[in-house]
């Protein structure tokens, strides 16, 4: 028995999120069924991030256990041949049997949130950008984002239905860039609460529209009340870009020759 790690990209538009649930098809369900076809074994993948319905990923991480003779580094190719076009395994390798994608000491996650800031949405971008028709002030959004850097209690930026007891997280970097009509908010940190990035995006959009002054973001953070922050921005703009473990995803990898 060996444990295989997968780095997975997917268009989340047509899925009810990552985690298996009774009300619709999910990425996890499709992966399990496809891996079962490839290996001939029952499969239950363990994912690093349970992305919501409509949210995309370029670098989610998952593991599964198998007795298959397919080399772990070739598993990506074998699985991709049977996956739908909106899910792709970007990389596969073998890790230690005890390695878990969610329970590592040092994890960094990077998300991007995409906004189409124009009078009309580009239909070729509508699956991957939230549409804001009113002009946004990027400079003010950057000033507001600065209040979120560092380690804070992000209770104001967490869905009220979250079940976690500890809402303290660390944000290492927030960058806001504009290219033509597309604005991208890049957020990197050690972990994120339920809907946290989308609430940050919704709050910064309100700053950009002039409803909040930039310093209001700091006040919202201190109040620790979800009702003080902006709306939860739509899911289609959110992408899980990458998850890094220790030295750029090398943690837990079994070296060749072992």
N, C-alpha and C positions, 0 to 999 in steps of 0.2 A: 504493500500500500504506500502510495506517495501522495504528497499534497502539491497541487499545481496552482500557481498564481496567474491570474489573468488581468490585463489592463484593457478596459473596455470603453469603447466610444459608442454613443447611440443618439439618435434623434428621438426625443421623448414625446413628440407630438401625439402619436397614436397609442400611447401606453398610459396606463393608470399608475404611473410611478414605477419604482424599482421593486418594491416588496409585494409578494403574492397576496392577493386579496380577492374576495368573492365577486366584486362588482365589475371586473373587467380584466383584460389581459395586461400583464406586467413584464418588465424586462427580465426579472428573476425567473418568472415562469418559462419564458421562451428559452432562456439559457439552460435551465434544468432539462427541459424536453430535448433540446438540441444535443447537449452533452450526452444524454442517455442514448440517443441514436448513434453517436460517434463511438462511445465506449461499450455500449451494451450493458451498462450498469445503472442502477438507480442513483440519482444525483441530487444533491441539495447544496447549491453554491452559498457561500457566506460573503456578503458584500460589505465594503467599507462604508458606503454612504447610501442611505435609503432616499434617493431623490424623489421628489413629489411628481404627481401627474403633470405631464407637459414639460418637465424640466429635462434638459439635455446634459450630455457628458462627453468629454474627450478623454478623460482619464480616471474613470471609476476603477476600483480594484476589487477583485473577488478571488476566493480560493475554493477548490473542491478536492475531495479525496478520490483516488482511483487506483485500480490495479491494472489499468490498461498498459499495453506494451508500446503505445505511441509515445515517443520521446516528448518530455514536457515542452521543450523548445519548439516542437512541431505541432503541438496541440492547437495553437492559434490557427494555423493553416487548416487543420482538419475540421475544426468547429466552424470556421468562416465559410467553408464550402456549403454548409447546411443552414446557416443563419439567414434571416431576411436581410435585405439591403440596408435597413436602418439600424442595424446592430453589427458592430465589427470588433473583433478581438485584435488589439494592436500589438500585443506582446504576451508571451507565456513563458514561464520558467518554473523550476521546482524550488520549493522552500522547505524549511524544517517542518516536521509534522505538527509541531505545536504553534506554528506561526499563525497569528490571527490578524486580519486587516484592520480591525477596529481597536484592538487592545495592544498598542505599542506605546512605549514611553515617549518617543519623539515623533510627532506627526505634524506635517504642515499641509493645509488644504488651500487651494487657490480656486476662486470662483470669478467668473466675469458676468456682468449684467449688461445687456445690450438694449439701447433705446433708439428708436427711429424718430428723430426730431424734425418733422416736416409737416406741412399741411395735410398730406395724405401718406398713408403707409405704402411702401413699395411692396407689391404682392409677392415679389421674389424673396422678401425678407420677413414677411408676416409670420412665418413659423418660428423665427429666431430673434425677433426684436419686439419689445413693447412699444406701442405707438404713443407719442406725446406730441400733439399738434401745436402747442404753445411754445414760444421760444424759451430756452433754458440758458441761464447764466452759469457757464462752466466755472468761472473764477469763484463765484459764491458757493457753488457745490463743493469745490475743492477746499474752501475755507471751512465749511461745515463738516466735511469728512475728517479734517484734522483732529477734531474733538474725539473721534472714535479710536484713534491710535493708542496702543498700549493695552494694559490689562484692566478691565472694568467689569462691573456687574451689568450685563446687557439685558436685564429683565424687561426694559422698555422696548427692546427689539426682538422679542420672542413671542410666538403665538401663545395665547392664553391656555391652549389645550396641551401644551408640552408637559411631559411627566418627569422631567429632570428636576432634581433638587438644587443643583448648583448651576447658577446662570452666569458665573464668572468665566470670561473667555479673553483671549489675547489676540488683538489684531496688529500684525506687523507692518502691513502696507495697504494703502488705498490709493489707487491712481485713477484719474478720470481723464479720458482722452476723447477727442472728436476728430472724425475723418469724414468729411462731407456731411451727410445728414445723420450719421451714426455716432452715438455717444456710448462709450464703453466704460463701465465702472469695474475696476479690477480690485479684488479684495483677497488678501492672504492672511491666514492666521492659524492658530493651533487647534481650532475646532469651532463649529457653528451650531447655534440653537435652531430649533424648528422655525422655518421661515425667516431666519435672522437676516440673510443677505437680501431677500426680497423686501423686508421692512426697511432696511438701510436704504435700499434703492428708492422705495416709495417716499421716504423722508427727505432724501437728497433731491428728489424731483420737486418736492414742495419748496425746498430752499431755492432751487433753480428757477422756479416760477415766481418767486418773491413772496410766497405766503409765509415763510419763516425766514428770519435773519439767520446767518450762519451760526451765530452763538446759541441759537435756540437748540441746536443739536446737542450741545453740552448740557443744557438744562434738562432736556428730555432724558439723557443718559442718567443724570443724577436723580431724577424723580422715580425711576424704576417702576414705571406704570405703562403698560402697553397702550392704554388709551391716549397717551401723550404724543406718541410717535405718528408718523404718516401711515397711509394705507399700505397693505401688502401689495407690492407690485406684481403684475401678471407673471405666470410661470414661464411663458415662452421666451422671455428675455434672459433666463438664467442658464448658465453652463458651468458644470463642474469641470474645471480645466485639468487639474492634476492633484494627486495625493503623493506626497514625498515622505519616505521613511528614512530617518538617519541620513545616510549618504546617498541621496538621489535614488531611492527605491531599491538599494542594495541590501537592506536589512532582511535577514532571514534567508537570503538566497543560498542554495547549496552549490558549492563550487564544483566545477567539472573535475573528474578524477576521484571523487569520493566514492 
